[in-house]
Amino acid sequence: MQVAAASAVLFQYQNKADSRKKRTVERAHYLSKLTEGRDEECISQLRLNKESFDYLCDLLRVRGLLKDTREVTVEEEVAACLHILAHAVKNRTIASRFLRSGETVSRHFHGVLNAILTLAPNFVKQSNIYTSTGPSNFKDCVGAIDGTHIPAFLPVQSQSAYRNRKGTLKQNVLAACGFVLKFQYVLPGWEGSATDARVLQNALTRGDRLVVPPGRYYLVDAGFANAPGFLAPYRGVRYHLKDHRGRTPQDPKELFNKRHSQACNVIERAFGLLKGRFAILRTAPQYDFIHQVSIVHACCTLHNFILEQNYEFDDTEETSAEDAVQNEEGGSEVVAPPKPSRKNNVFNAELDEQLLELMLEQVTMGRKGDRGFKDEAYVSVANAMTAHGTTGKKFTEGTIRNRCKYLKKQYAICTELLNASGFGFDNATKHVIASDEVWRDWIVTNDSASRTNTQAVSGNAEIGADDCVEEMMMGSKGCEGSSGSRKRVKRGTSLAEFMTGFQEASGKISVAIEDVANKMLEPSERLSQIVGAELDKIPELSPADLDIAHEWLNNSADSSTAFLHSKDKSAWIFHRLVRMHKETGL
């Protein structure tokens, strides 16, 4: 009898152990598919690409905000939290997907939320005198301020104060946004019945108050009053962009309001992008209200973090029609930013070379980390090019950012071409060369041309679509980076003529960027000396680890810069060494 009972207990224990192992394997497989598979899948589910996800987890781990446990890794905690924020799913759904209990999911969700809020001061930074200013029409303007309403879940006794003018339960969120769509200040948690002006007044007097830099100002809509540091439009005059459509301003006041509305629209676009990324902001999550406020702040922090990683998120399928067209309470139409006109592009080969040399200087000055250049690097380059330029054009932080992105894109195209079969490089003419048939096949199959609906052609047939030219070439003068307007290839342009222009663009830009890239690979002796001195200040490093750290940092300027800018250099270097030892098996 005792033997039978013992056998039953052993059988039950083995079943539980087998079930636990099975869940562990399935969980690891799902997490691996999510964070180590395709970038598109990771962005779709977590709103971060794989590299950014790893960086966020490392950041939370090194700062001591999260740590791995015997059962749950930091990566799993962060992935579950991001999935809830991105798709507004309930805990029981995440529990089923990650094979965890509801209590475990809830506990780790709030833990990650608090950790992200701790990082908020590093990513949601208020403007200062060095902040990039806006359009030339509004000199010294550092951004726009407005409020938006986020659905709220509240007990019955508290609902009356949070009902807005439409009768729905909302919390009023005030935010300041720069012209690169990054939030500079966020104040969530106010009642939906409160006016934007009242919330702004509180933001200016509270402990963590909004600070307007001396000599700068924010754009605000008609819901706010004109005051030092805040510029509102004329009242009683046509203002919203949709009101100006199809008609010319009739007097200076209407013209001012139109320009004001166009510039102030940046805050509406930022709100639209924020709600498009994080579906939880389009619903009323059933958490305590204090946690709903934390969710808004955490989403704004992640929004800025994503923008700093320099990749785009396609929210066309995620954003509802209401979010995409109109901010519910702001009333301003959210329009897509206009495509930059080649007419105003003064960049040429000489300016591109100057830009790249200045960006190289920013690297040696320590203004580039593992995740890209810092904001002050773009501001410094913009000011330098404006001061020493001969075109008379004022360069802004946004202009420099966009040009750098454009050059990176062109370089990627050149690299792809040179790695493809059938392409070569003519050192005499600095052109990418190939036969017409190879060029034609590449246009048809290349991803960057696939969405233009260009049909496959043969021989010297016509290209057939203007959009193809918009995506694939710069025009006859565009290959030089000229300030002339884009020469669009019309129907009837031959394949040979089109390819000639693109060859010139690809060849010259490739050579220019490769030349500067080679310079950037040269180690800086001064930087190496500074890194060595800082490493010697860490007594916990063994001689072997010290040699490894010296060699690794001397071979990577980006890693050296990140090390020098880290607040806890000891924790930073030990974390990297542990990862290196795991990878090498030492």
C-alpha positions, 0 to 999 in steps of 0.5 A: 500500500505504501509502495503504491502511494509512493509511486503515485506521488512520484508519478505526479511529481514527474508529471509536474516537472515535465510540464514545467520543462515543457512550458519553459521550452515553449516560453523560451522559443516564443521569446526567441522568435520575438526578440531574435527573429525578424526586426519587423516582428519585434517592432510590430509586437514590442515597438522596438527593433532587436538592437534597441530592445537589447539596449533597453534591457541592458540599460535597466540591468546595468542601472540596477533597476531590474535583475534576472531571477531564477525563473524570469529574465529581464528580457521576458519582463520587458517584452511582456510589459511592452506588449501590454503597452503596445496592444492594450491586452489584458494580463490573462492574455499575456499570462497565456502567451508567456505561460505565466500566472496572472499574478506574475505578469502583473507584478513584473509589469508594474516593476518594469513600468517603475523602472522606465519611469526612473529612466524618464529624466534621461529621455524626457528632457526640458529645452534649454538655450541650446535646443534647436529652434523651429521654422524661420518664421518663428525665431527662437521658438523651441517647440509647441505646447498643447493638451490631449485627452486619454481615456480613463478608468475611475470609480463611480464617486470620482467620475464627475470631475473627469468627464470632459465636454463630450461626456466621456471619462478622460484624463487631461495630459499637457505636453511640450514637444520639440520640432523633432517630435520628442516630448520635452515635458509631460504632465499627466493626471489632470481631470478631463473637465480641466481647461488646458490653460489651468493645467499649464498654470499648474505646470509653471508653479509645481515642484517639477515645473515647466521651464522656458529657457531665457529668450525662447518661447513655445507656440500655444493654440487659442486655448491659452493666453499670450504671455512671456514664453508663450505665443498664441494666435490671433483670436477671432481669425481663421486658424486651423489648417483645414480652414485655410485649405483651398483659399489664400489668407486675406490679411496679415493676421490670417497669414500669421495664424496659418503659419502659426498653425503649421508650426504648432501642428508638431505637437498634434503629430507627436500625440498622434504618433504616441497613440499610434504606437501604444494602443493602451493610450486609446483605451481605458486600462483597468488599473488604479488611476495612479498607475494609469498616470504612470502608463502615460509617462512611461509611454512618452519616455519610450516614445523619446527612446525610440526616436533616439534610436533613429528608426521609423515605425509604420503606424498606418495600420495601428492608428484609428481614423480619429487619432490620425485625422484629429486630436479629440480635444485639441481640434487641430487637424493632424496632417502628415509633414510635407515632403521636403522640396528640392527647391530649398535643398542647398546641399552639394558635394562640397557641403556634404563633405563639410557636413561629414567632416564636422560630424567626424569632429563631433565623434572625437569630442565624445558626442556619439555613443553606441546608439548614434549622435547626441542632440548637441552634436546636430545643433553644433554642426548646424550652427557651424554650417550656418556661420561658415556657409556661403549659401546664406541659408540657416541650417537647423538640427532637423536639416542636419539630421535629415541629410545624415539619414539621406546619406546613410540611405544612399550609402546603404544602396551603394553597398547593396549594389556593390555586393550584388552579382553583376555590379562593378565599380569604375574607379576612373569615373567613380560610378557603379557599372552594370549592364542594362539587363542587370540594372532592370532586374535590380529595379524590379526585385529591389525592396526600395523599388517594389512599392512603386508599382513599376512594371518589369520592362525589357530592352530600352523601354520606358520606366513608366512611373514618376514615383520610381524616380522619386525613390531611386534617384536624385535627378540630373543635378541631384547626383551633385547634391545641387540646390536645384529642384528635383528633375523628375523623369517623365513617362518616356524617359529611357532606361539608359538615361535613368540609370546614368543619373542613378549611377552618378548619384550612387558612385559619388556619394559612395566614395564621399562616405567611404572616405570619411568612414575610413577616417572615422576608423582611425583610433584617437590617441587622446581618447585612448589615453583618457579611457586608460586613465579611467580604467586604472581608477577601477581597482576591482579589475583584474590584470587580465580583465584590464588588458581585455577592456583596454584592447576592446575599448581602443578598437571601438570609438563608440564603446569608448565614448559610451564608457566615458559618459556612463555614470557608473563606469565600474558597473558598465565595464563589468557588465560588458566583460561578463557578456564577453566572457559568456560569448567567448566561453572564458 
